[in-house]
Amino acid sequence: MIDHVTMTATDLERSGGFYDSALAPLGFRRVVEYVDPEDEDEAGVEAIGYADGQAPASVWLVSGPAPTHNVHVAFRAMDAAAVDRFYAEALQNGGQPSQAPRRWEIYRPGYYGALVADPDGNLIEALISGPQSTSS
């Protein structure tokens, strides 16, 4: 079982805004921010953690000069409307379109998903699969 995923962002404030908005329809929220009190050269937040429900943070963004590129992280959504909201929020907050929300039966029966690139080029996906999936 995967405990957490960490991605490095070149502009943590911009990426934090993207993830705040894009992950909200999927039930994730920002639950923690860390500042390194011993790092006198840097000011501000250096890490942001996101969690689903009451769980501990499982998605982390950290600040750094060498961003993570081409990571693909997929999140399960409650329904097709949540996938649609994820896609709209992501695009309104700095994401770039990769795959608009639609059914993708070639992946598995009932699969409905959307894919966007975050501000550093990582691919973030929201999906549902199974008989409850419908196109919106």
C-alpha positions in Angstrom: 0.0 0.0 0.0 1.3 3.4 -0.9 1.7 5.8 2.1 2.3 9.0 0.3 3.4 10.7 -2.9 5.8 13.7 -2.9 6.3 16.1 -5.8 8.7 19.1 -6.0 7.4 22.4 -7.3 9.4 25.3 -8.6 6.7 27.8 -7.3 5.1 26.3 -4.3 2.5 29.1 -3.9 1.3 28.7 -7.5 1.3 24.9 -7.3 -0.4 25.0 -3.9 -3.2 27.0 -5.4 -3.6 24.6 -8.2 -3.8 21.5 -5.9 -6.1 23.3 -3.4 -8.6 23.8 -6.2 -8.1 20.7 -8.2 -8.2 18.2 -5.3 -11.1 19.8 -3.4 -13.8 18.1 -5.6 -12.1 14.8 -4.8 -12.3 15.3 -1.1 -8.7 16.3 -0.5 -7.8 19.4 1.4 -4.6 21.1 2.6 -4.0 19.9 6.1 -0.4 20.9 6.9 2.3 23.4 5.9 5.9 23.2 7.0 8.4 26.0 7.4 12.1 25.1 8.1 13.0 27.3 11.1 16.7 26.5 10.6 16.8 27.5 7.0 17.7 31.2 7.2 18.1 31.6 3.4 14.6 30.7 2.6 11.4 32.2 3.9 7.9 30.9 3.8 6.3 27.5 3.4 8.5 24.8 2.1 6.1 21.8 2.1 2.3 21.4 1.8 0.4 18.2 2.7 -3.0 17.2 1.4 -5.3 14.6 3.0 -8.6 12.9 2.2 -11.0 13.0 5.1 -9.4 12.6 8.5 -6.4 10.6 7.2 -2.9 12.0 7.5 -1.4 13.8 4.6 -0.7 11.5 1.6 0.0 14.0 -1.1 3.0 16.3 -0.5 4.3 19.3 -2.5 7.8 20.5 -1.5 9.6 23.6 -2.7 12.8 23.1 -4.7 14.8 24.3 -7.7 14.5 21.0 -9.6 10.8 20.2 -10.1 9.3 16.8 -10.4 8.4 16.2 -14.1 6.1 13.6 -15.8 4.8 12.0 -12.6 1.3 10.6 -13.2 -0.9 10.4 -10.1 -4.5 9.3 -10.3 -7.2 10.0 -7.7 -10.5 8.2 -7.4 -13.6 10.4 -7.5 -17.0 9.8 -6.0 -18.8 10.4 -9.3 -18.6 11.8 -12.8 -19.6 15.3 -11.5 -16.5 15.3 -9.3 -14.3 14.4 -12.2 -15.9 17.3 -14.2 -15.3 19.7 -11.3 -11.7 18.5 -10.8 -11.0 19.2 -14.5 -12.7 22.7 -14.5 -11.0 23.7 -11.3 -7.6 22.5 -12.4 -7.8 24.4 -15.7 -9.0 27.6 -13.9 -6.0 27.4 -11.5 -3.0 26.9 -13.7 -3.4 23.4 -15.1 -3.0 22.5 -18.7 -5.5 20.2 -20.5 -4.3 16.7 -21.4 -7.5 14.6 -21.6 -11.0 16.2 -21.1 -13.5 14.3 -19.0 -14.9 11.3 -20.9 -15.6 7.6 -20.8 -12.5 5.4 -21.5 -13.9 1.9 -21.8 -10.6 0.7 -23.3 -9.0 1.0 -19.8 -11.8 -0.8 -17.9 -15.6 -1.1 -17.9 -17.3 2.1 -16.6 -14.1 4.1 -16.6 -14.7 7.9 -16.7 -11.8 10.2 -16.1 -9.9 13.4 -16.9 -6.2 14.3 -17.0 -4.4 17.6 -16.5 -0.9 18.7 -16.2 0.0 20.7 -13.1 2.1 23.9 -13.3 5.3 21.8 -13.4 4.1 19.2 -16.0 3.1 16.3 -13.7 0.0 14.5 -14.9 -2.9 14.5 -12.4 -6.0 12.4 -13.1 -9.4 12.0 -11.5 -11.4 8.9 -12.3 -14.3 6.6 -11.5 -14.8 3.1 -12.8 -17.6 0.7 -12.6 -21.3 0.6 -13.5 -22.1 4.0 -11.8 -20.0 5.9 -14.3 -21.8 8.0 -16.8 -20.7 10.8 -19.2 -21.7 14.3 -18.2 
